[in-house]
Amino acid sequence: MSEPLLRFLQAARGAGLRISVAEGLDAVKALALVGYDDRALLKDTLALVMAKSAEEKARFDAVFELFFTRQAIAVPATADRAQNPPPDASAEPAMPLAAGSDAAAGAASPLGRMIAASDAAALAAALEIAGEAVGIANIRFFTQAGLYGRRILEQMGLLELEEDIRALGAAGDGEAAAALLRGRQEVERAVRAFVERQLALYAEGEAERLRDEYLQAAAITSLDRRDLDRMRKIVRALAKRLATKHTRVRRRHRRGHLDVRRMLRRSMAYDGILFQTHWKQKKIDRPKVVALCDVSGSVAAVTEFLLLFLYGLSEVLHDTRTYVFCNRMAEVSDILERHSFAEAFATITRDFAFGSSNYGSALDDFRRDGLDAIDSKTTVLILGDARGNNTAPRSDIIKSLSERAKRVIWLNPEFKSSWGTGDSDMPRYRPYCHLATVCNSVKHLETVVNDLLER
């Protein structure tokens, strides 16, 4: 009874509904109470269990209609009716089958007999069984539609049906052969419609997943404006996933690991019976992060997503201070804390993203106002292209940072082949960084932040 429901859960998750294992079990229990008889009751019941927001309810409605809608494959029709169908253009064409005994007697295959008898229910059941047998739920791309359609037809007995048609033609019974041929065409049409419906059902989530993977790997500076909203959703989801992952790790470390040697040694007094467990613990320092972010036009897009990452991890990164600069350095931690991220970043770009980049002047501001806060527990993240428009680079300040901080990580959105070309001062800064790496995509940002939290 729950097998169709399990496939429906797979389709719903692929369409973007967040359905936990517990909610899936609730759906199974609810289905046992309401059954499949009343379509409206079934839909309302599953919607209450699975859909939790207005957006998810809209997606649920679309998935439910696709999954539980079936088109009729065959209707009883005589050969005369098939040759002269009614002039109703809006009606779906009926399967032109001959219900006479000649076709039924001449059909040796099960599919041929169902067509000859115009058995709509049997044909629909055979189509569903064939689709499940070939794994139609695994369809992901429109280029697979023809392949799955052919496999379903062969599973239903297409080859045997073709033998029936050839045998009737060879025996001189052209009318019965033509009836089976028309029936075959109708079955093929029904199979195509079935495969297209399954493609729409199961492939939507895969297409979104592939799109998300592309956006995560693509250079942020090369994305279209229409992709930025999608990217913000992706970054928030990644930040939430990282926060969940590292919060669990922290809780496990807080309890400690089982100290087997100490437990066995202490249990010798009780003849080896394990009365008490002992745990060994390792102190985990909370990450302390200072981010220095270039907000000039060439780097601002990458800066936005780095800050979105950092402030999406507030559960794990309890102590984060943020500075932004073009030619002057200013702390914006309070702006990011007091406003929503969209409002805060709009304020930052309006108030601080002006003038030509001058790394030396900006670093000198930080030396005066923020260097004293750097200690051996601080990780300094610097995001910028290191292009100071031929001004003094002040690499001595980066050297001071490196001597004080736990780590100095420089994230540069340019490829390494561009470091040191033109007005790039990256070779002057690089010797004083514990890590200097290319960072121009969300995937790069995720790797850096994940590494930061693991350390």
SVG drawing of the C-alpha trace seen along z (x, -y; Angstrom):
<svg xmlns="http://www.w3.org/2000/svg" viewBox="-19 -58 77 75">
<polyline fill="none" stroke="black" stroke-width="0.4" points="0.0,0.0 2.9,-2.4 4.9,-1.7 3.2,-4.4 3.6,-6.8 7.3,-6.1 7.6,-7.0 5.5,-10.1 7.8,-11.1 10.8,-10.8 9.1,-13.0 8.1,-15.6 11.6,-15.8 12.9,-16.2 10.5,-19.1 12.0,-20.9 9.8,-19.9 11.7,-19.4 10.3,-16.1 12.1,-14.5 12.1,-10.8 9.7,-11.5 7.3,-13.3 7.5,-10.5 6.5,-8.0 3.6,-10.3 2.5,-10.2 2.5,-6.4 0.4,-6.4 -2.0,-8.9 -2.4,-6.9 -3.3,-3.8 -6.2,-5.8 -7.6,-7.5 -6.5,-5.2 -6.5,-6.0 -10.3,-6.0 -11.1,-9.6 -8.7,-11.7 -9.5,-15.1 -9.2,-13.6 -5.9,-12.0 -4.5,-15.3 -5.6,-17.3 -4.2,-14.7 -0.7,-14.5 -0.6,-18.3 -1.0,-18.7 1.9,-16.3 4.3,-17.4 3.8,-21.1 4.9,-23.6 4.8,-27.0 2.8,-28.7 5.6,-28.0 5.7,-24.3 1.9,-24.0 2.0,-25.3 4.8,-22.8 2.9,-20.0 -0.2,-20.7 1.7,-20.5 3.5,-17.3 0.3,-15.7 -1.5,-16.4 1.3,-15.1 1.8,-11.9 -1.8,-10.9 -3.2,-11.9 -3.7,-9.2 -5.0,-9.5 -7.2,-6.9 -5.4,-4.7 -8.3,-3.0 -12.0,-3.3 -14.2,-0.7 -14.5,-1.6 -15.6,0.3 -13.6,0.3 -16.3,-1.9 -16.1,-4.4 -12.3,-4.4 -12.4,-5.2 -15.0,-8.0 -14.3,-9.6 -16.7,-12.3 -16.0,-15.9 -15.1,-17.0 -11.7,-18.5 -11.4,-19.2 -12.0,-15.6 -9.0,-13.3 -8.8,-10.7 -10.2,-7.4 -8.1,-4.3 -9.2,-2.9 -9.5,0.7 -11.6,3.4 -13.6,5.3 -14.3,8.1 -13.4,11.7 -11.0,11.8 -8.5,9.5 -8.9,11.2 -8.5,14.6 -5.5,13.6 -3.6,11.9 -1.3,14.3 0.5,11.8 -1.1,10.4 -0.7,6.8 -2.5,7.8 -5.4,9.4 -5.8,6.3 -5.8,4.0 -8.3,6.2 -10.6,6.3 -10.2,2.5 -9.4,3.3 -8.5,-0.2 -7.9,0.9 -5.6,3.8 -3.6,1.5 -3.2,-1.2 -2.1,1.4 0.4,2.9 1.8,-0.6 2.3,-1.3 3.9,2.1 6.2,1.7 7.2,-1.8 8.2,-0.5 10.1,2.4 12.3,0.2 12.9,-2.3 11.1,-5.3 11.5,-7.1 15.2,-7.4 14.6,-9.6 16.4,-12.9 17.0,-14.4 14.7,-15.0 17.2,-13.1 16.3,-9.9 12.6,-10.1 12.9,-8.1 15.0,-5.4 12.6,-4.9 9.6,-5.0 11.1,-2.2 12.0,-0.2 8.4,-0.5 6.9,0.6 9.2,3.6 8.4,4.5 4.7,4.3 5.2,6.7 5.7,4.6 7.8,7.2 5.2,9.9 2.5,7.4 4.5,6.8 4.6,10.5 0.8,10.7 0.4,7.9 2.8,9.6 1.1,12.9 -2.4,11.5 -1.1,9.7 0.5,12.9 -2.8,14.8 -4.7,12.2 -6.7,10.8 -5.8,7.1 -8.7,5.7 -7.6,7.3 -4.0,6.4 -4.9,2.8 -6.9,2.7 -3.9,3.9 -1.7,1.5 -4.0,-1.4 -4.0,-0.1 -0.3,0.0 -0.1,-3.6 -2.5,-4.6 -0.4,-2.7 2.7,-4.4 1.0,-7.8 0.0,-6.9 3.5,-5.8 5.0,-9.0 2.6,-11.0 3.4,-8.9 7.1,-9.3 6.8,-13.1 4.7,-13.3 7.3,-11.3 10.1,-13.5 8.2,-16.6 7.7,-14.8 11.2,-13.6 13.5,-15.7 12.6,-19.2 14.6,-18.7 17.6,-17.3 17.6,-20.3 17.6,-22.7 20.4,-20.6 22.6,-20.8 21.9,-24.5 22.9,-25.0 26.1,-23.0 27.0,-25.2 26.3,-28.4 28.5,-27.2 31.4,-26.5 31.0,-29.6 33.0,-32.7 30.8,-35.1 32.0,-38.1 30.8,-36.5 27.2,-35.7 24.2,-37.5 22.2,-39.7 19.2,-37.3 21.4,-34.5 22.4,-36.5 19.1,-35.9 19.4,-32.2 23.1,-32.4 22.0,-34.1 19.6,-31.2 22.4,-28.7 24.8,-30.5 22.3,-30.6 21.6,-26.9 25.3,-26.1 25.9,-28.3 23.1,-26.5 24.5,-23.1 28.0,-24.1 26.6,-25.5 24.7,-22.2 27.7,-20.1 30.1,-22.0 27.7,-22.5 27.3,-18.7 31.1,-18.3 31.5,-20.8 28.9,-19.0 30.6,-15.7 34.0,-17.2 32.3,-18.8 31.4,-15.4 34.7,-13.9 35.7,-10.6 35.4,-7.3 38.7,-6.6 38.9,-2.8 42.2,-2.3 41.3,-4.2 37.9,-2.6 39.4,0.9 42.0,0.1 39.5,-1.3 37.2,1.7 39.9,4.2 38.7,3.8 35.3,5.1 36.6,8.2 36.6,6.4 32.9,5.5 32.4,2.0 30.7,0.1 31.9,-3.4 32.7,-5.0 35.5,-7.6 35.8,-10.2 38.9,-12.0 38.4,-15.6 40.3,-18.0 39.8,-21.7 38.4,-23.3 38.9,-27.0 36.0,-29.0 37.0,-30.6 37.8,-34.3 37.6,-35.8 38.6,-39.3 37.6,-39.9 39.1,-42.6 37.1,-43.0 37.7,-45.1 34.4,-46.5 35.6,-48.2 33.7,-47.4 35.9,-44.5 35.6,-42.6 32.3,-43.7 30.3,-40.7 32.6,-38.2 32.7,-40.2 28.9,-40.1 28.9,-36.3 31.8,-35.9 30.0,-38.1 26.7,-36.2 28.6,-33.0 30.2,-34.4 27.0,-35.9 25.0,-32.8 27.3,-31.0 26.6,-33.0 25.8,-29.8 29.4,-28.7 31.4,-31.9 30.5,-33.8 33.3,-36.4 33.4,-37.9 34.6,-41.5 34.3,-42.9 36.2,-45.7 35.6,-47.0 37.8,-49.3 38.5,-50.9 41.1,-53.6 40.1,-53.9 39.3,-51.1 36.2,-51.1 34.6,-48.5 31.0,-47.6 30.3,-44.8 27.6,-46.8 25.9,-47.6 25.7,-43.9 24.4,-43.0 21.7,-45.7 20.1,-45.3 19.1,-42.5 21.9,-41.4 20.4,-42.9 20.0,-46.3 23.4,-46.2 25.3,-45.4 23.4,-48.1 24.4,-50.6 28.0,-49.4 28.3,-49.7 26.7,-53.2 28.8,-54.6 32.2,-52.9 32.5,-51.7 33.9,-54.8 37.3,-56.0 40.2,-54.1 41.7,-51.1 44.6,-52.0 45.7,-49.0 48.5,-50.8 46.3,-53.6 43.5,-51.1 46.0,-48.8 47.5,-51.8 44.0,-52.6 43.6,-49.0 47.1,-49.2 45.9,-52.2 42.4,-51.1 42.3,-47.3 45.7,-45.7 45.7,-45.6 42.7,-43.2 44.6,-40.6 46.0,-37.8 47.1,-34.2 43.5,-32.9 42.5,-35.2 42.2,-34.1 42.4,-37.0 40.6,-36.7 41.6,-39.2 39.5,-39.3 40.9,-41.5 42.7,-41.5 45.7,-43.4 45.6,-46.0 46.5,-49.3 46.7,-51.5 50.5,-51.8 50.3,-53.1 52.6,-52.0 51.5,-48.4 52.5,-48.5 53.3,-44.8 55.0,-45.4 51.5,-45.6 50.6,-42.2 53.9,-41.0 52.8,-42.3 49.4,-40.6 51.1,-37.3 53.3,-37.6 50.3,-38.3 47.5,-36.1 46.9,-32.4 46.5,-32.4 46.4,-35.0 44.3,-33.8 44.3,-35.9 41.4,-35.2 42.1,-36.7 39.3,-36.5 41.9,-36.7 43.6,-33.7 47.3,-33.1 48.5,-33.9 47.4,-37.5 49.1,-37.9 52.0,-40.4 50.9,-41.7 50.2,-45.4 49.5,-47.1 49.0,-43.8 51.0,-43.7 50.1,-40.1 53.7,-38.9 54.6,-41.4 51.8,-40.2 52.0,-36.5 55.1,-35.6 53.4,-36.8 50.2,-34.8 49.7,-31.3 47.4,-30.7 46.9,-32.6 44.4,-31.1 42.1,-31.9 38.6,-32.5 36.1,-33.6 33.2,-31.1 30.8,-29.9 32.5,-26.5 35.8,-28.2 34.2,-30.2 32.6,-27.0 35.9,-25.2 37.7,-28.1 35.0,-28.5 34.7,-24.8 38.5,-24.6 38.4,-27.5 35.7,-25.8 37.5,-22.5 40.7,-24.1"/>
</svg>
